[in-house]
């Protein structure tokens, strides 16, 4: 049986460096939104978000990914000022209490990225791979921060109506999209040592289309950039679990998110996280940090062996 050992990589952030490849890093999800697909606004508001962020760190998170706009299917954009009003006080408060914290700002907007980095963020995590705001690539170049570039197919408002992908179409589509995103970064003057790539599970890939990507994720390592993977609580996991459940009454909503809500996807998440690590992921973005850290330690031990 063959697994994929990750090459060592020194990820250059705004003010420090993170060693990748030896130990899987856990990125804790801190959504400060009233309409997140997973938390449904549980941490909306500065005080609640800060306390939750500190709890994620105490549970073993190596980084925090702070977001002020939901990217769930069907989500609509929020005004830029509202996004900043949500995230900036949280970033500042967490860094005041835990100055060593590595914070990523989950945004596709150049202005929000600039404001968040000024508040202390080390990384800009752009789900669009520098597509949705043409000014973001240049902003990240000037900020000299770490960058995560995700592959996204379409926008959240389009995902429910996108045509399905054949299994053999998924990996080439993701690969070409990540190559294009990396090209945009280099063209803007961003050093490749600052870039991590994200295949974008669930972002325009519907349900079972994600499994060919996960099964062949290791092939993306020949792009010579580390991989960050976010499979936590995703709908494609719920869809698979729902197929094993008794048939729902006709009066019950057929949505897999109703039949298998996010909080019930923990075991499935750990299976997918473990597979992603054994397939070359250096960082996993997760909601439930402690179980993911424990799963990562086992996967890392397998890779070390």
C-alpha positions in Angstrom: 0.0 0.0 0.0 1.4 3.4 -1.0 0.7 6.7 0.6 2.1 10.1 -0.4 4.8 11.7 1.6 4.8 15.5 1.4 7.9 17.4 0.5 9.2 19.8 3.1 8.3 23.4 2.4 9.0 26.7 4.3 5.8 28.8 3.9 6.8 32.4 4.1 4.1 34.5 5.8 3.9 38.2 6.5 6.2 38.2 9.5 7.2 34.6 10.0 7.7 31.2 8.4 5.8 28.0 8.9 7.4 24.6 8.3 5.1 22.3 6.2 5.4 18.7 5.3 6.6 17.0 8.5 3.5 17.5 10.7 0.1 18.2 9.4 -1.1 21.7 10.6 -4.7 22.2 11.6 -6.5 25.4 10.5 -9.5 26.1 12.8 -12.6 27.6 11.1 -13.9 30.8 12.6 -16.9 32.0 10.7 -18.3 35.3 11.9 -21.5 35.1 9.9 -25.2 34.7 10.7 -25.7 32.3 7.7 -22.7 29.9 7.7 -23.6 26.5 6.4 -22.1 24.8 9.4 -22.4 27.0 12.5 -25.6 28.9 11.5 -24.4 32.1 13.2 -23.4 30.4 16.5 -20.3 32.6 16.8 -21.7 35.8 15.2 -20.6 38.8 17.2 -17.2 39.8 18.4 -17.2 38.5 22.0 -18.6 35.0 21.0 -16.2 34.8 18.1 -13.1 35.7 20.1 -13.9 33.2 22.8 -14.6 30.5 20.2 -11.3 31.3 18.4 -9.4 31.0 21.7 -11.1 27.6 22.3 -10.0 26.4 18.9 -6.4 27.4 19.7 -6.7 25.5 23.1 -8.0 22.5 21.2 -4.8 22.4 19.1 -5.4 24.7 16.1 -2.1 25.9 14.5 -3.9 28.6 12.6 -7.2 30.4 12.6 -9.1 31.2 9.4 -11.4 34.2 10.1 -14.2 34.8 7.6 -17.0 37.4 7.5 -18.9 36.3 4.5 -20.6 32.9 3.9 -19.7 31.0 0.8 -22.4 28.3 1.3 -24.3 27.3 -1.9 -26.7 30.0 -2.8 -25.1 32.6 -0.6 -25.2 36.3 -1.6 -22.3 38.7 -1.0 -22.4 41.1 1.9 -21.2 44.7 1.7 -17.5 45.1 2.1 -17.8 47.4 5.1 -20.0 44.8 6.9 -17.5 42.1 6.2 -14.7 44.2 7.7 -16.9 45.2 10.7 -17.3 41.5 11.5 -13.7 40.4 11.2 -11.4 43.2 12.2 -12.4 43.5 15.9 -12.1 39.7 16.2 -8.6 39.6 14.7 -7.4 42.5 16.9 -8.9 41.0 20.0 -7.5 37.5 19.5 -4.0 38.9 18.8 -4.2 41.1 21.8 -4.9 38.1 24.0 -2.7 35.6 22.1 -0.1 37.6 20.1 1.6 34.5 18.7 -1.6 33.4 16.9 -1.3 32.9 13.1 -4.4 34.3 11.5 -5.7 33.9 8.0 -8.3 36.2 6.6 -10.9 34.3 4.5 -11.7 36.9 1.8 -11.7 37.6 -1.9 -11.7 41.4 -1.5 -8.5 43.4 -1.8 -9.7 46.1 0.6 -10.6 43.6 3.3 -7.3 41.8 2.8 -5.4 45.0 3.3 -7.4 45.9 6.4 -7.0 42.5 8.0 -3.3 42.3 7.4 -3.0 45.8 8.9 -4.8 44.3 11.9 -2.3 41.5 12.2 -3.4 38.7 9.8 -0.5 36.7 8.3 -2.3 35.0 5.4 -5.0 35.8 2.8 -7.2 32.8 1.9 -9.0 33.6 -1.3 -11.6 31.0 -2.3 -11.7 32.4 -5.9 -8.0 32.0 -6.6 -7.6 35.7 -7.5 -10.6 35.7 -9.8 -13.4 37.6 -8.1 -11.4 40.8 -7.3 -8.8 41.7 -9.9 -7.0 43.9 -7.3 -6.4 41.2 -4.8 -3.3 39.7 -6.4 -1.5 43.0 -6.5 -2.6 43.7 -2.9 -1.1 40.4 -1.7 2.1 41.1 -3.5 2.4 44.5 -1.8 1.4 43.1 1.6 4.0 40.3 1.3 1.7 37.9 3.2 1.1 34.2 2.9 -1.5 33.3 0.3 -4.0 30.4 -0.1 -5.4 30.0 -3.6 -8.5 27.8 -4.0 -10.0 26.3 -7.1 -13.6 27.4 -7.4 -16.0 26.5 -10.2 -18.5 29.3 -10.6 -19.9 31.3 -7.8 -22.1 30.2 -4.8 -25.2 31.5 -6.5 -24.5 29.2 -9.5 -23.5 26.0 -7.8 -27.0 24.4 -7.6 -27.4 24.8 -11.4 -24.0 23.9 -12.7 -23.8 20.9 -15.1 -22.4 17.8 -13.5 -18.9 16.7 -14.1 -17.8 13.2 -15.3 -15.4 11.5 -12.9 -12.5 11.9 -15.2 -13.2 15.6 -15.7 -12.7 16.7 -12.1 -9.0 16.5 -11.5 -7.9 18.0 -14.9 -10.4 20.9 -14.3 -9.0 21.6 -10.8 -5.4 21.2 -11.9 -5.8 23.7 -14.8 -7.6 26.1 -12.5 -4.8 26.0 -9.9 -2.1 26.4 -12.5 -4.0 29.5 -13.7 -4.3 30.9 -10.2 -0.6 30.3 -9.5 0.2 32.0 -12.8 -1.8 35.0 -11.7 0.1 35.1 -8.4 3.5 35.0 -10.1 2.5 37.6 -12.6 1.6 39.9 -9.7 5.1 39.5 -8.2 4.1 37.0 -5.4 7.0 34.7 -4.5 5.9 31.0 -4.8 7.3 30.4 -1.3 4.3 32.4 -0.1 1.7 30.3 -1.9 -0.4 27.3 -0.8 -3.0 25.7 -3.1 -6.4 24.4 -2.2 -8.4 22.0 -4.5 -11.6 23.5 -3.3 -13.7 20.5 -2.3 -17.4 21.3 -2.7 -16.8 24.6 -4.4 -18.7 24.0 -7.6 -18.0 20.2 -7.4 -21.3 18.6 -6.6 -21.5 15.6 -4.2 -19.8 12.5 -5.7 -17.6 14.6 -8.1 -15.4 15.3 -5.0 -14.4 11.7 -4.6 -12.3 11.4 -7.8 -10.5 14.5 -6.7 -9.8 13.1 -3.2 -8.7 9.8 -4.7 -6.2 11.4 -7.0 -5.3 14.5 -4.9 -1.7 13.4 -4.7 -1.3 14.2 -8.4 -1.6 17.9 -7.6 1.7 17.8 -5.7 3.6 17.9 -9.0 2.6 21.6 -9.1 5.3 21.9 -6.4 3.2 23.8 -3.9 1.8 22.6 -0.6 -1.8 21.7 -0.4 -4.4 22.9 2.1 -7.6 20.8 2.1 -11.0 21.7 3.5 -13.4 18.7 3.6 -14.8 19.4 7.0 -18.6 18.9 7.3 -19.0 19.2 3.5 -22.3 18.3 1.8 -20.7 15.6 -0.3 -20.0 13.7 2.9 -23.6 14.2 4.0 -24.8 12.9 0.6 -22.9 9.7 1.0 -24.1 9.2 4.6 -27.7 9.9 3.6 -27.6 7.1 1.1 -27.2 4.6 4.0 -30.2 6.0 5.9 -33.8 4.7 5.6 -35.8 6.4 3.0 -37.2 9.7 4.2 -41.0 10.2 4.4 -42.3 12.1 1.5 -43.1 15.0 3.8 -39.5 15.4 4.9 -37.2 17.7 3.1 -35.0 15.7 0.7 -31.9 17.9 1.2 -28.9 16.0 2.6 -28.2 19.0 4.8 -31.5 18.3 6.6 -31.1 14.5 6.8 -27.5 14.7 7.9 -26.9 18.1 9.5 -23.4 19.5 9.8 -23.0 18.5 13.4 -23.6 14.8 12.5 -20.8 14.7 9.9 -17.9 14.4 12.3 -16.9 10.8 11.7 -17.2 11.3 8.0 -15.0 14.4 8.2 -12.3 12.5 10.0 -12.3 9.8 7.3 -12.0 12.4 4.6 -9.3 14.4 6.5 -7.2 11.2 7.0 -7.5 10.4 3.3 -6.5 13.9 2.4 -3.4 13.8 4.6 -2.4 10.4 3.2 -2.9 12.0 -0.2 -0.5 14.8 0.4 -2.3 17.6 2.3 0.0 19.6 4.5 -2.8 21.7 6.2 -6.4 20.7 7.0 -9.1 23.3 7.5 -11.5 21.9 10.1 -14.4 22.9 12.4 -13.8 20.2 15.1 -10.1 20.8 15.8 -9.3 18.2 18.5 -10.5 15.1 16.7 -8.9 16.3 13.5 -5.5 16.9 15.3 -5.7 13.4 16.7 -6.5 11.9 13.3 -3.7 13.9 11.8 -1.2 12.5 14.3 -2.0 9.0 13.2 -1.8 9.8 9.5 1.5 11.6 10.1 2.8 8.5 11.9 1.8 6.3 8.9 3.6 8.7 6.5 6.7 8.7 8.8 6.8 4.9 8.7 
